[in-house]
Amino acid sequence: MQRSQWISILTGVVTVILGLGYLILVQILDWRGGEMLPAPIDLSFLF
């Protein structure tokens, strides 16, 4: 294999690991519970 093929395979593996890590992190944070509320909207700076 050429060097560029190894780099592309390594990049793909790293990308998959990061993606799976992100999904696992989101699942853990969601599993902890608590209601997910949006940030409050403060319109006082307009007046």
PDB file of N, H, CA, C and O in Angstrom:
ATOM      1  N   MET A   1       0.842  -1.188   0.000  1.00  0.00           N
ATOM      2  CA  MET A   1       0.000   0.000   0.000  1.00  0.00           C
ATOM      3  C   MET A   1       0.884   1.247   0.000  1.00  0.00           C
ATOM      4  O   MET A   1       1.995   1.260   0.529  1.00  0.00           O
ATOM      5  N   GLN A   2       0.356   2.249  -0.594  1.00  0.00           N
ATOM      6  H   GLN A   2      -0.547   2.238  -1.023  1.00  0.00           H
ATOM      7  CA  GLN A   2       1.077   3.515  -0.600  1.00  0.00           C
ATOM      8  C   GLN A   2       0.831   4.264   0.702  1.00  0.00           C
ATOM      9  O   GLN A   2      -0.111   3.978   1.442  1.00  0.00           O
ATOM     10  N   ARG A   3       1.689   5.214   0.954  1.00  0.00           N
ATOM     11  H   ARG A   3       2.453   5.447   0.353  1.00  0.00           H
ATOM     12  CA  ARG A   3       1.576   5.977   2.196  1.00  0.00           C
ATOM     13  C   ARG A   3       0.259   6.738   2.269  1.00  0.00           C
ATOM     14  O   ARG A   3      -0.337   6.825   3.343  1.00  0.00           O
ATOM     15  N   SER A   4      -0.205   7.286   1.163  1.00  0.00           N
ATOM     16  H   SER A   4       0.279   7.216   0.291  1.00  0.00           H
ATOM     17  CA  SER A   4      -1.454   8.054   1.184  1.00  0.00           C
ATOM     18  C   SER A   4      -2.648   7.172   1.532  1.00  0.00           C
ATOM     19  O   SER A   4      -3.604   7.642   2.148  1.00  0.00           O
ATOM     20  N   GLN A   5      -2.602   5.905   1.147  1.00  0.00           N
ATOM     21  H   GLN A   5      -1.825   5.523   0.647  1.00  0.00           H
ATOM     22  CA  GLN A   5      -3.688   4.995   1.507  1.00  0.00           C
ATOM     23  C   GLN A   5      -3.690   4.725   3.004  1.00  0.00           C
ATOM     24  O   GLN A   5      -4.757   4.666   3.615  1.00  0.00           O
ATOM     25  N   TRP A   6      -2.520   4.561   3.603  1.00  0.00           N
ATOM     26  H   TRP A   6      -1.654   4.609   3.106  1.00  0.00           H
ATOM     27  CA  TRP A   6      -2.440   4.353   5.047  1.00  0.00           C
ATOM     28  C   TRP A   6      -2.942   5.573   5.803  1.00  0.00           C
ATOM     29  O   TRP A   6      -3.632   5.445   6.814  1.00  0.00           O
ATOM     30  N   ILE A   7      -2.598   6.741   5.316  1.00  0.00           N
ATOM     31  H   ILE A   7      -2.037   6.846   4.495  1.00  0.00           H
ATOM     32  CA  ILE A   7      -3.049   7.971   5.976  1.00  0.00           C
ATOM     33  C   ILE A   7      -4.565   8.100   5.886  1.00  0.00           C
ATOM     34  O   ILE A   7      -5.210   8.504   6.854  1.00  0.00           O
ATOM     35  N   SER A   8      -5.136   7.763   4.742  1.00  0.00           N
ATOM     36  H   SER A   8      -4.613   7.435   3.956  1.00  0.00           H
ATOM     37  CA  SER A   8      -6.592   7.862   4.598  1.00  0.00           C
ATOM     38  C   SER A   8      -7.306   6.838   5.475  1.00  0.00           C
ATOM     39  O   SER A   8      -8.355   7.137   6.047  1.00  0.00           O
ATOM     40  N   ILE A   9      -6.754   5.644   5.585  1.00  0.00           N
ATOM     41  H   ILE A   9      -5.902   5.400   5.121  1.00  0.00           H
ATOM     42  CA  ILE A   9      -7.354   4.628   6.460  1.00  0.00           C
ATOM     43  C   ILE A   9      -7.258   5.073   7.913  1.00  0.00           C
ATOM     44  O   ILE A   9      -8.231   4.964   8.660  1.00  0.00           O
ATOM     45  N   LEU A  10      -6.103   5.569   8.317  1.00  0.00           N
ATOM     46  H   LEU A  10      -5.313   5.658   7.710  1.00  0.00           H
ATOM     47  CA  LEU A  10      -5.926   6.048   9.689  1.00  0.00           C
ATOM     48  C   LEU A  10      -6.870   7.207   9.996  1.00  0.00           C
ATOM     49  O   LEU A  10      -7.455   7.265  11.078  1.00  0.00           O
ATOM     50  N   THR A  11      -7.018   8.119   9.054  1.00  0.00           N
ATOM     51  H   THR A  11      -6.543   8.072   8.175  1.00  0.00           H
ATOM     52  CA  THR A  11      -7.930   9.245   9.245  1.00  0.00           C
ATOM     53  C   THR A  11      -9.374   8.757   9.393  1.00  0.00           C
ATOM     54  O   THR A  11     -10.120   9.263  10.231  1.00  0.00           O
ATOM     55  N   GLY A  12      -9.757   7.790   8.590  1.00  0.00           N
ATOM     56  H   GLY A  12      -9.151   7.379   7.910  1.00  0.00           H
ATOM     57  CA  GLY A  12     -11.101   7.225   8.692  1.00  0.00           C
ATOM     58  C   GLY A  12     -11.342   6.556  10.034  1.00  0.00           C
ATOM     59  O   GLY A  12     -12.408   6.718  10.629  1.00  0.00           O
ATOM     60  N   VAL A  13     -10.359   5.805  10.514  1.00  0.00           N
ATOM     61  H   VAL A  13      -9.493   5.674  10.031  1.00  0.00           H
ATOM     62  CA  VAL A  13     -10.488   5.132  11.810  1.00  0.00           C
ATOM     63  C   VAL A  13     -10.603   6.160  12.936  1.00  0.00           C
ATOM     64  O   VAL A  13     -11.437   6.011  13.829  1.00  0.00           O
ATOM     65  N   VAL A  14      -9.778   7.188  12.897  1.00  0.00           N
ATOM     66  H   VAL A  14      -9.100   7.309  12.171  1.00  0.00           H
ATOM     67  CA  VAL A  14      -9.843   8.233  13.921  1.00  0.00           C
ATOM     68  C   VAL A  14     -11.198   8.926  13.886  1.00  0.00           C
ATOM     69  O   VAL A  14     -11.770   9.221  14.936  1.00  0.00           O
ATOM     70  N   THR A  15     -11.715   9.186  12.699  1.00  0.00           N
ATOM     71  H   THR A  15     -11.251   8.946  11.846  1.00  0.00           H
ATOM     72  CA  THR A  15     -13.016   9.839  12.565  1.00  0.00           C
ATOM     73  C   THR A  15     -14.126   8.975  13.151  1.00  0.00           C
ATOM     74  O   THR A  15     -15.001   9.484  13.850  1.00  0.00           O
ATOM     75  N   VAL A  16     -14.100   7.683  12.875  1.00  0.00           N
ATOM     76  H   VAL A  16     -13.389   7.269  12.306  1.00  0.00           H
ATOM     77  CA  VAL A  16     -15.117   6.777  13.416  1.00  0.00           C
ATOM     78  C   VAL A  16     -15.021   6.720  14.938  1.00  0.00           C
ATOM     79  O   VAL A  16     -16.046   6.727  15.619  1.00  0.00           O
ATOM     80  N   ILE A  17     -13.807   6.664  15.480  1.00  0.00           N
ATOM     81  H   ILE A  17     -12.974   6.659  14.927  1.00  0.00           H
ATOM     82  CA  ILE A  17     -13.632   6.629  16.937  1.00  0.00           C
ATOM     83  C   ILE A  17     -14.157   7.912  17.579  1.00  0.00           C
ATOM     84  O   ILE A  17     -14.837   7.859  18.604  1.00  0.00           O
ATOM     85  N   LEU A  18     -13.845   9.061  16.982  1.00  0.00           N
ATOM     86  H   LEU A  18     -13.293   9.103  16.149  1.00  0.00           H
ATOM     87  CA  LEU A  18     -14.350  10.324  17.520  1.00  0.00           C
ATOM     88  C   LEU A  18     -15.877  10.392  17.437  1.00  0.00           C
ATOM     89  O   LEU A  18     -16.525  10.862  18.372  1.00  0.00           O
ATOM     90  N   GLY A  19     -16.447   9.933  16.341  1.00  0.00           N
ATOM     91  H   GLY A  19     -15.921   9.552  15.581  1.00  0.00           H
ATOM     92  CA  GLY A  19     -17.904   9.938  16.192  1.00  0.00           C
ATOM     93  C   GLY A  19     -18.577   9.056  17.226  1.00  0.00           C
ATOM     94  O   GLY A  19     -19.565   9.456  17.842  1.00  0.00           O
ATOM     95  N   LEU A  20     -18.043   7.851  17.419  1.00  0.00           N
ATOM     96  H   LEU A  20     -17.240   7.527  16.918  1.00  0.00           H
ATOM     97  CA  LEU A  20     -18.620   6.949  18.408  1.00  0.00           C
ATOM     98  C   LEU A  20     -18.453   7.508  19.820  1.00  0.00           C
ATOM     99  O   LEU A  20     -19.356   7.391  20.648  1.00  0.00           O
ATOM    100  N   GLY A  21     -17.305   8.112  20.091  1.00  0.00           N
ATOM    101  H   GLY A  21     -16.572   8.207  19.418  1.00  0.00           H
ATOM    102  CA  GLY A  21     -17.093   8.724  21.395  1.00  0.00           C
ATOM    103  C   GLY A  21     -18.088   9.836  21.664  1.00  0.00           C
ATOM    104  O   GLY A  21     -18.602   9.967  22.775  1.00  0.00           O
ATOM    105  N   TYR A  22     -18.356  10.637  20.643  1.00  0.00           N
ATOM    106  H   TYR A  22     -17.938  10.530  19.741  1.00  0.00           H
ATOM    107  CA  TYR A  22     -19.333  11.724  20.791  1.00  0.00           C
ATOM    108  C   TYR A  22     -20.725  11.156  21.065  1.00  0.00           C
ATOM    109  O   TYR A  22     -21.433  11.644  21.946  1.00  0.00           O
ATOM    110  N   LEU A  23     -21.116  10.132  20.318  1.00  0.00           N
ATOM    111  H   LEU A  23     -20.541   9.736  19.602  1.00  0.00           H
ATOM    112  CA  LEU A  23     -22.436   9.545  20.524  1.00  0.00           C
ATOM    113  C   LEU A  23     -22.561   8.935  21.918  1.00  0.00           C
ATOM    114  O   LEU A  23     -23.602   9.062  22.563  1.00  0.00           O
ATOM    115  N   ILE A  24     -21.509   8.278  22.381  1.00  0.00           N
ATOM    116  H   ILE A  24     -20.663   8.175  21.857  1.00  0.00           H
ATOM    117  CA  ILE A  24     -21.534   7.699  23.724  1.00  0.00           C
ATOM    118  C   ILE A  24     -21.633   8.799  24.778  1.00  0.00           C
ATOM    119  O   ILE A  24     -22.388   8.672  25.742  1.00  0.00           O
ATOM    120  N   LEU A  25     -20.876   9.871  24.597  1.00  0.00           N
ATOM    121  H   LEU A  25     -20.263   9.974  23.814  1.00  0.00           H
ATOM    122  CA  LEU A  25     -20.934  10.994  25.544  1.00  0.00           C
ATOM    123  C   LEU A  25     -22.335  11.599  25.604  1.00  0.00           C
ATOM    124  O   LEU A  25     -22.839  11.890  26.688  1.00  0.00           O
ATOM    125  N   VAL A  26     -22.957  11.785  24.462  1.00  0.00           N
ATOM    126  H   VAL A  26     -22.548  11.548  23.581  1.00  0.00           H
ATOM    127  CA  VAL A  26     -24.311  12.344  24.426  1.00  0.00           C
ATOM    128  C   VAL A  26     -25.293  11.407  25.114  1.00  0.00           C
ATOM    129  O   VAL A  26     -26.170  11.862  25.849  1.00  0.00           O
ATOM    130  N   GLN A  27     -25.157  10.098  24.885  1.00  0.00           N
ATOM    131  H   GLN A  27     -24.445   9.729  24.288  1.00  0.00           H
ATOM    132  CA  GLN A  27     -26.051   9.140  25.527  1.00  0.00           C
ATOM    133  C   GLN A  27     -25.879   9.149  27.040  1.00  0.00           C
ATOM    134  O   GLN A  27     -26.862   9.062  27.777  1.00  0.00           O
ATOM    135  N   ILE A  28     -24.635   9.254  27.511  1.00  0.00           N
ATOM    136  H   ILE A  28     -23.836   9.324  26.913  1.00  0.00           H
ATOM    137  CA  ILE A  28     -24.391   9.291  28.957  1.00  0.00           C
ATOM    138  C   ILE A  28     -24.998  10.552  29.562  1.00  0.00           C
ATOM    139  O   ILE A  28     -25.642  10.491  30.609  1.00  0.00           O
ATOM    140  N   LEU A  29     -24.796  11.685  28.912  1.00  0.00           N
ATOM    141  H   LEU A  29     -24.273  11.734  28.061  1.00  0.00           H
ATOM    142  CA  LEU A  29     -25.355  12.925  29.440  1.00  0.00           C
ATOM    143  C   LEU A  29     -26.882  12.902  29.411  1.00  0.00           C
ATOM    144  O   LEU A  29     -27.525  13.440  30.312  1.00  0.00           O
ATOM    145  N   ASP A  30     -27.462  12.289  28.391  1.00  0.00           N
ATOM    146  H   ASP A  30     -26.940  11.852  27.659  1.00  0.00           H
ATOM    147  CA  ASP A  30     -28.914  12.194  28.306  1.00  0.00           C
ATOM    148  C   ASP A  30     -29.452  11.210  29.342  1.00  0.00           C
ATOM    149  O   ASP A  30     -30.533  11.416  29.893  1.00  0.00           O
ATOM    150  N   TRP A  31     -28.710  10.153  29.604  1.00  0.00           N
ATOM    151  H   TRP A  31     -27.831   9.985  29.156  1.00  0.00           H
ATOM    152  CA  TRP A  31     -29.139   9.130  30.545  1.00  0.00           C
ATOM    153  C   TRP A  31     -29.189   9.660  31.971  1.00  0.00           C
ATOM    154  O   TRP A  31     -29.970   9.171  32.788  1.00  0.00           O
ATOM    155  N   ARG A  32     -28.362  10.655  32.278  1.00  0.00           N
ATOM    156  H   ARG A  32     -27.727  11.052  31.615  1.00  0.00           H
ATOM    157  CA  ARG A  32     -28.323  11.206  33.629  1.00  0.00           C
ATOM    158  C   ARG A  32     -29.653  11.813  34.028  1.00  0.00           C
ATOM    159  O   ARG A  32     -29.920  11.990  35.217  1.00  0.00           O
ATOM    160  N   GLY A  33     -30.478  12.130  33.071  1.00  0.00           N
ATOM    161  H   GLY A  33     -30.262  11.987  32.106  1.00  0.00           H
ATOM    162  CA  GLY A  33     -31.797  12.643  33.386  1.00  0.00           C
ATOM    163  C   GLY A  33     -31.833  14.151  33.395  1.00  0.00           C
ATOM    164  O   GLY A  33     -30.912  14.824  32.932  1.00  0.00           O
ATOM    165  N   GLY A  34     -32.901  14.651  33.925  1.00  0.00           N
ATOM    166  H   GLY A  34     -33.648  14.104  34.301  1.00  0.00           H
ATOM    167  CA  GLY A  34     -33.068  16.097  33.960  1.00  0.00           C
ATOM    168  C   GLY A  34     -33.734  16.566  32.677  1.00  0.00           C
ATOM    169  O   GLY A  34     -33.485  16.046  31.590  1.00  0.00           O
ATOM    170  N   GLU A  35     -34.559  17.533  32.837  1.00  0.00           N
ATOM    171  H   GLU A  35     -34.761  17.955  33.720  1.00  0.00           H
ATOM    172  CA  GLU A  35     -35.265  18.065  31.676  1.00  0.00           C
ATOM    173  C   GLU A  35     -34.347  19.009  30.922  1.00  0.00           C
ATOM    174  O   GLU A  35     -33.726  19.892  31.513  1.00  0.00           O
ATOM    175  N   MET A  36     -34.267  18.821  29.630  1.00  0.00           N
ATOM    176  H   MET A  36     -34.772  18.103  29.150  1.00  0.00           H
ATOM    177  CA  MET A  36     -33.415  19.666  28.805  1.00  0.00           C
ATOM    178  C   MET A  36     -34.229  20.875  28.348  1.00  0.00           C
ATOM    179  O   MET A  36     -35.119  20.762  27.505  1.00  0.00           O
ATOM    180  N   LEU A  37     -33.909  22.018  28.915  1.00  0.00           N
ATOM    181  H   LEU A  37     -33.186  22.109  29.600  1.00  0.00           H
ATOM    182  CA  LEU A  37     -34.627  23.246  28.589  1.00  0.00           C
ATOM    183  C   LEU A  37     -33.745  24.140  27.728  1.00  0.00           C
ATOM    184  O   LEU A  37     -32.527  24.162  27.904  1.00  0.00           O
ATOM    185  N   PRO A  38     -34.347  24.873  26.803  1.00  0.00           N
ATOM    186  CA  PRO A  38     -33.540  25.814  26.026  1.00  0.00           C
ATOM    187  C   PRO A  38     -33.080  26.983  26.893  1.00  0.00           C
ATOM    188  O   PRO A  38     -33.642  27.243  27.957  1.00  0.00           O
ATOM    189  N   ALA A  39     -32.079  27.660  26.435  1.00  0.00           N
ATOM    190  H   ALA A  39     -31.622  27.448  25.571  1.00  0.00           H
ATOM    191  CA  ALA A  39     -31.581  28.815  27.165  1.00  0.00           C
ATOM    192  C   ALA A  39     -32.664  29.890  27.228  1.00  0.00           C
ATOM    193  O   ALA A  39     -33.419  30.064  26.271  1.00  0.00           O
ATOM    194  N   PRO A  40     -32.746  30.611  28.347  1.00  0.00           N
ATOM    195  CA  PRO A  40     -33.760  31.664  28.440  1.00  0.00           C
ATOM    196  C   PRO A  40     -33.462  32.791  27.448  1.00  0.00           C
ATOM    197  O   PRO A  40     -32.310  33.126  27.173  1.00  0.00           O
ATOM    198  N   ILE A  41     -34.518  33.343  26.938  1.00  0.00           N
ATOM    199  H   ILE A  41     -35.455  33.071  27.160  1.00  0.00           H
ATOM    200  CA  ILE A  41     -34.392  34.450  25.985  1.00  0.00           C
ATOM    201  C   ILE A  41     -34.615  35.747  26.739  1.00  0.00           C
ATOM    202  O   ILE A  41     -35.691  35.979  27.289  1.00  0.00           O
ATOM    203  N   ASP A  42     -33.606  36.583  26.763  1.00  0.00           N
ATOM    204  H   ASP A  42     -32.731  36.395  26.316  1.00  0.00           H
ATOM    205  CA  ASP A  42     -33.689  37.849  27.470  1.00  0.00           C
ATOM    206  C   ASP A  42     -33.705  38.962  26.435  1.00  0.00           C
ATOM    207  O   ASP A  42     -32.693  39.218  25.782  1.00  0.00           O
ATOM    208  N   LEU A  43     -34.833  39.617  26.281  1.00  0.00           N
ATOM    209  H   LEU A  43     -35.655  39.408  26.812  1.00  0.00           H
ATOM    210  CA  LEU A  43     -34.963  40.664  25.297  1.00  0.00           C
ATOM    211  C   LEU A  43     -34.766  42.070  25.890  1.00  0.00           C
ATOM    212  O   LEU A  43     -35.029  43.075  25.230  1.00  0.00           O
ATOM    213  N   SER A  44     -34.302  42.118  27.136  1.00  0.00           N
ATOM    214  H   SER A  44     -34.088  41.302  27.672  1.00  0.00           H
ATOM    215  CA  SER A  44     -34.160  43.421  27.785  1.00  0.00           C
ATOM    216  C   SER A  44     -33.093  44.288  27.126  1.00  0.00           C
ATOM    217  O   SER A  44     -33.123  45.510  27.268  1.00  0.00           O
ATOM    218  N   PHE A  45     -32.157  43.682  26.414  1.00  0.00           N
ATOM    219  H   PHE A  45     -32.133  42.689  26.299  1.00  0.00           H
ATOM    220  CA  PHE A  45     -31.104  44.485  25.777  1.00  0.00           C
ATOM    221  C   PHE A  45     -31.635  45.296  24.598  1.00  0.00           C
ATOM    222  O   PHE A  45     -30.954  46.196  24.107  1.00  0.00           O
ATOM    223  N   LEU A  46     -32.836  44.984  24.145  1.00  0.00           N
ATOM    224  H   LEU A  46     -33.389  44.253  24.544  1.00  0.00           H
ATOM    225  CA  LEU A  46     -33.413  45.726  23.021  1.00  0.00           C
ATOM    226  C   LEU A  46     -34.021  47.056  23.478  1.00  0.00           C
ATOM    227  O   LEU A  46     -34.181  47.973  22.672  1.00  0.00           O
ATOM    228  N   PHE A  47     -34.353  47.163  24.745  1.00  0.00           N
ATOM    229  H   PHE A  47     -34.222  46.419  25.400  1.00  0.00           H
ATOM    230  CA  PHE A  47     -35.068  48.352  25.226  1.00  0.00           C
ATOM    231  C   PHE A  47     -34.203  49.214  26.107  1.00  0.00           C
ATOM    232  O   PHE A  47     -34.656  50.250  26.592  1.00  0.00           O
TER     233      PHE A  47
END
